[in-house]
Structures are given as structure tokens and as C-alpha cells.
Amino acid sequence: MRRFPLQKFILKFLWLEKNLGVAVDQVTGKGTSPVTEYFFWPRKDAWEELRDALATKPWISYDDSILLLNETTDVINLWQEEKKPLLTEAQDKHPNCIFTDKFGNSNTLNKK
């Protein structure tokens, strides 16, 4: 399991049947604040769009960007599996991320 540096950032995923949305939030003292919009795979190349968006944020280090992009790659690969895993399976494999489905069901980072 990868740990994001001091949990400064949170990857958020919309786990849909035909698309996977990905966005990044920054952890603040009172919760989180959006850093990026949602990018949708395979509608567009969400990984490249996320990489480009992170590159425009000077407060996000190169190393943090690499960690976020690597985790995004893992989740995209999981979502693309022939037998798409359930949302709960994705949550179990990527506990540092937040997943939401089309019904608004979501996990929290504190869930064990």
C-alpha cells in the first residue's frame, strides 16, 4: 500500500460502469479542498489530463505527483479488468483513496 506524503492529498474516484472519474483534493486543516476537476477514463486520457493539471500546481512536488499518478494507474488498471471489481474491492485495495459509485455510495479514509 502506498502512503501519500503525510496524507497531503487524496485521490477521489467515481467508479462508474462505462467511465472512471479521477480528481485530487488537498487535505487542509478543516477537511479537503479540490485541486483538480474530475477527469474521465476512457472518455479521454484521464491519466495525461491529471498529469498536466498537476504540473500547473507549483505547490505539488514532482515526487507527490508521481505518487498520485502511480496510484491512478493502479486504479485504472483495476477498473479495466475483464471482470470489473466491486466498489468495495477497489476500496480494500486502495484504502488511501475515496471511491464513489453512481448511487452516491462512498467510502471514507477512516473506514477499516
Secondary structure by P-SEA (a helix, b strand, c coil): ccccccccbbbbbbccccbbbbbbbbbcccbbbbccccccccccaaaaaaaaaaaacccccaaaaaaaaaaaaaaaaaaaccccccaaaaaaacccbbbbcccccccccccc
